[in-house]
Amino acid sequence: MSTTYNSRRSLNKCVKCSKQLNDITQARCQTCRNFEQENTKSYQSKRILAHLCRSCCKSNNNGKVHCDICGFKARVRARKRAIELKIMILNAYGGPQCACRGCSWHNQRCVCSHIDVLTIDHIDNSGAKHRREMTGGDRVGGGDTTYRWLKKNNYPSGYQVLCWNCNWIKYKHLVSPQNLDSHFH
């Protein structure tokens, strides 16, 4: 990095225009960030129209934004971010294990603590309604959409971690799995 960049950063000034910054976590002022963002969008649009990969500028005739290599790398990064977000959400709601005390899968080796079989459950069964509200009714929106909403809203109460089996039983019978036997007697 250049000396100018480092000296402006140390003085909490914008590295582009030297304007004093209020937020010490930022390197550029809002004006410079907006300018860069617009130029980046324009530049990326021109690449796409010229059939070039948005990331590496190599010829890209697959009709997609990225070439095959950059597309694969982007999918890997997105999947990694999604897993990290899910782990963060599960930890905020009691950790990566099914909250159902009667879960018959709970004590089996690794089954109910594996991230792929755990999900967030709306305790009051309002999941479908909540997903429609989050997306404006345009689409269903679950998983990552819900996880991002929970994080953005500072992990509100009313949610729990369930395995897919317990979540499905709760949905089908409108009763928590541990109360299922008493529900039918």
C-alpha positions in Angstrom: 0.0 0.0 0.0 1.1 3.5 -0.7 2.4 5.9 2.0 -0.4 8.3 1.1 -3.0 5.6 1.8 -1.4 4.7 5.1 -1.0 8.2 6.3 -4.6 9.2 5.5 -5.9 6.0 7.2 -3.9 6.8 10.3 -5.4 10.3 10.4 -8.9 8.8 9.8 -9.3 10.6 6.5 -10.7 9.4 3.2 -7.9 7.7 1.2 -9.2 9.2 -2.0 -10.1 12.8 -1.2 -8.7 13.4 2.3 -12.1 14.3 3.8 -12.3 13.7 7.5 -14.2 10.5 8.3 -16.7 9.9 11.1 -16.5 6.1 10.9 -13.1 4.8 11.7 -13.9 1.4 10.1 -14.2 3.0 6.6 -11.3 3.9 4.3 -13.4 6.1 2.0 -16.0 8.8 2.5 -19.6 8.1 1.4 -19.1 10.3 -1.7 -16.1 8.4 -2.9 -17.7 5.0 -2.0 -20.8 6.0 -4.1 -18.6 7.1 -7.0 -16.6 3.8 -6.9 -19.8 1.8 -6.7 -21.3 3.5 -9.8 -18.1 3.1 -11.8 -17.8 -0.5 -10.8 -21.4 -1.2 -11.9 -20.8 0.5 -15.2 -17.5 -1.2 -15.7 -19.0 -4.7 -14.9 -22.0 -4.0 -17.2 -19.6 -3.2 -20.1 -17.7 -6.4 -19.5 -20.9 -8.5 -19.6 -22.1 -6.8 -22.8 -18.7 -7.5 -24.4 -19.1 -11.2 -23.4 -16.2 -11.0 -20.9 -16.2 -12.6 -17.4 -17.2 -10.0 -14.8 -14.3 -11.1 -12.5 -11.3 -12.0 -14.7 -12.1 -10.3 -18.0 -11.5 -13.5 -20.0 -13.7 -14.3 -23.0 -17.0 -15.6 -21.8 -19.4 -17.1 -24.3 -21.5 -19.2 -21.9 -24.1 -16.5 -21.7 -23.5 -16.0 -18.0 -22.0 -13.2 -15.9 -18.9 -15.3 -14.9 -16.8 -17.7 -16.9 -17.0 -21.3 -15.7 -13.9 -21.1 -13.4 -15.0 -17.8 -11.8 -18.6 -19.0 -11.5 -17.4 -22.1 -9.6 -15.3 -19.9 -7.3 -18.2 -17.6 -6.7 -20.5 -20.5 -5.8 -17.9 -21.9 -3.4 -17.6 -18.5 -1.7 -21.4 -18.1 -1.5 -21.8 -21.6 0.0 -19.1 -20.9 2.6 -20.8 -17.6 3.6 -24.1 -19.4 3.8 -22.7 -22.1 6.1 -21.0 -19.5 8.3 -24.3 -17.6 8.6 -26.2 -20.7 9.4 -23.7 -21.7 12.2 -23.9 -18.2 13.6 -27.7 -18.3 13.7 -27.8 -21.8 15.2 -25.4 -20.7 17.9 -27.6 -17.7 18.7 -30.6 -20.0 19.2 -29.0 -22.6 21.5 -26.3 -24.2 19.5 -26.2 -26.8 16.7 -28.6 -29.4 18.3 -32.3 -30.2 18.1 -34.2 -28.3 20.8 -36.9 -31.0 21.0 -36.4 -32.9 24.3 -38.2 -35.9 22.9 -36.2 -36.1 19.7 -35.5 -39.8 19.1 -32.7 -38.9 16.8 -31.0 -36.7 19.4 -28.8 -39.3 21.0 -27.8 -41.1 17.8 -24.2 -40.5 16.7 -23.9 -37.0 15.1 -27.3 -37.1 13.4 -29.0 -34.3 15.1 -26.1 -32.0 15.5 -25.1 -32.0 11.8 -25.7 -28.6 10.2 -27.4 -30.1 7.2 -30.2 -31.6 9.2 -30.9 -28.6 11.5 -33.2 -25.7 10.8 -34.8 -22.7 12.5 -38.4 -23.2 13.6 -40.9 -20.5 14.3 -42.2 -21.6 17.7 -45.7 -20.1 17.1 -46.0 -21.9 13.7 -46.0 -18.6 11.8 -43.2 -19.5 9.4 -45.1 -19.2 6.1 -46.6 -15.9 7.0 -43.3 -14.5 8.2 -41.5 -15.6 5.0 -44.2 -13.9 2.9 -43.8 -10.7 5.0 -40.0 -10.8 4.5 -40.2 -11.1 0.8 -43.2 -8.9 0.2 -45.3 -11.9 -0.9 -43.4 -12.2 -4.1 -41.7 -15.5 -3.3 -41.4 -18.0 -0.5 -38.0 -17.1 0.9 -36.6 -19.4 3.5 -33.1 -20.6 4.6 -30.6 -17.8 4.0 -33.3 -15.2 3.7 -34.6 -16.0 7.1 -31.1 -16.3 8.6 -30.1 -12.9 7.3 -33.4 -11.4 8.7 -32.7 -12.9 12.1 -29.2 -11.5 12.2 -30.3 -8.1 10.9 -33.0 -8.0 13.6 -30.6 -8.9 16.4 -31.8 -12.5 16.9 -35.4 -11.9 18.2 -37.1 -14.5 20.5 -39.7 -16.9 19.2 -37.4 -19.2 17.3 -35.7 -22.5 18.1 -33.4 -25.0 16.4 -35.1 -28.2 15.3 -33.9 -31.1 13.2 -35.9 -31.6 10.0 -37.6 -34.6 11.4 -39.0 -32.8 14.5 -39.8 -29.8 12.4 -41.8 -31.9 9.9 -43.7 -33.7 12.7 -44.6 -30.4 14.3 -45.8 -29.1 11.0 -47.9 -32.2 10.1 -49.5 -32.7 13.5 -49.5 -29.1 14.8 -47.9 -30.4 18.0 -44.3 -30.6 19.2 -42.8 -34.1 18.7 -42.4 -34.8 22.4 -46.2 -34.3 22.9 -47.1 -36.4 19.8 -48.1 -39.6 21.7 -50.3 -37.8 24.2 -51.9 -35.8 21.3 -53.3 -39.1 19.8 -54.5 -40.7 23.1 
